[in-house]
Each structure stands twice: as C-alpha cells, then as structure tokens.
Amino acid sequence: PPQAWGGIKGEVANMENFIKNLARGAGKILREGFRKKIKPSEKTGFWDLVTKYDLAVDRFVVERIRRKFPSHGIFTEESGHLKKSKRFWILDPLDGTSSFSLGIPSFCTAISYVENGVIKLAAIYEPITDELFYGKHKSGAFLNGKKIRISNKGEIFRARLVIDLWLQADAHKYFFKLLKAGIVPPFQTGSAALQCAYMAGARYDALLQKGAHPWDYSAGALIMKEGGAKVTDFRGKPYRWDSKEILAANPKLHKVIMDILWKHS
C-alpha cells in the first residue's frame, strides 16, 4: 500500500539524517579537544592509542543509537560488541588517534549501518575541514551533499596509491610486488577511514589496506563503492563488512593491480 511505502521511505530518510547528525555531533567533540593538552594511553602497543576523546565520542554515539534504535546491535572500536543483531552499527569514534594526539589535522569519525550483512549507510566526518562523506546503498556517494565519483585514471604508473598494510606478517609480499612493478611511493594520512573517503572523492586513484578492523574499513568501503569503485579483498572477492583487507579502484585500475598481485606470482 502507498502509505506503507511512505513509511519505509520516511524511516530511511530518518536514518540518513540520524547518521549524518551522529557524525557531525562526534566531530564537534573532537574539534573541541583538538590541540588541547592530552595524554594518550597505549592499548596493544605504542601504535595503538586511545584518548579521553575517543571514549567521549564512543559514549555520545552509543547513547544516541540505543535511544533511537534500541533493538539494533552496536560494534565499536572502544566498546566491542555491545549487542548482536541483524541490524547493527559499526563505529570508529576517532580514526587517526595518533594524528589527533600530535595535533595533526588528519582524523575522522567513521560510522556505518549494516542490515542482514549488507552495508546500507555510511558516514565519515573530518571535523577540521568540515567534510562529511556519505554513502547510501545503491544511491551514490556524497561530500557535503554533492555527489562524488572516483578517479577514472587507468595508468598505474601515474596513479596516486594508498598502500597501508599495517603490521601483517605477509604484508611484505604485497608491498614488494607493487614495488617491483615500479609503483610510485604510496600516500598515507594516518587514518584508514579517511583514506577511503579521499579515494571515493578522487583525491587518490587506488587503495590497498590490510590488517585493520571493520570500524576502519566498512564505512569507507560503501562510500567508495557508491562512488563507482570496484571494492574487493586482495583475492578479488567482494568486500564484506568484516573483511580484513580491502582493494579499491576503478574497474580498469583494479584489474591492473590484481594482475600485479597474482598473475605473475
């Protein structure tokens, strides 16, 4: 019935506004704390930090999701699985904590919404530049309300690549295959999610990341895909919300990179 369709559309629009407002609200907390005197704590090592602002954003977002959608699950970097459900939210309250704690303006909040295993909505907000990257399943990718598309560059030797392989035991084999093929030195921002957002907006041409977590990749994966990228794991299988690696580029460049990684190995 028409009234039912209107109800579904209304719920979707409500969720779109909700996730955007969540991201902007989180960004306000980070903006207020940026370049304040803070002492980060180590979690698993010196490369894995947390500050009181990570935790403040985590509380802010979790409280609002629980209030608005009490039946939904929540999976966050700082709190883990708070509740499991077929409809759930994935949150990185502060992606780029090291940059944030050093006063470097390269960090963001990343939020995605997953339903029955499919990422439906995603928002990545960079509070210092006031850039809100947003993606909606089968509806496009946007930056501050304007539609964005990925780069169409097909020449690997002219491509701006993000290669972020973390501390993985097998990372060297991927890196040296690319190096051997003559790939230019890679770009990095210090924030896995922000790198995905920049890729979606054609600031980078291709992206390879391995070894992080769903909160680092899932929001960016949807935004890149909705911007026209082919988004897979390193074997070419479609990216899932819980994939531990991600390769994204326009289809032509994606094939070139896959050939470098596997055709001659």
Secondary structure, DSSP 8 states (H G I E B T S, - for coil): -HHHHHHHHHHHHHHHHHHHHHHHHHHHHHHHHTTS----EEEEETTEEE-HHHHHHHHHHHHHHHHH-TTSEEEETTTEEEE--SEEEEEEEEETHHHHHTT-S--EEEEEEEETTEEEEEEEEETTTTEEEEEETTTEEEETTEE--------GGG--EEEE-TT-TTHHHHHHHHHHTT----B--S-HHHHHHHHHTTSSSEEEEES--HHHHHHHHHHHHHTT-EEE-TTS-B--TT-SEEEEE-HHHHHHHHIIIIIT-
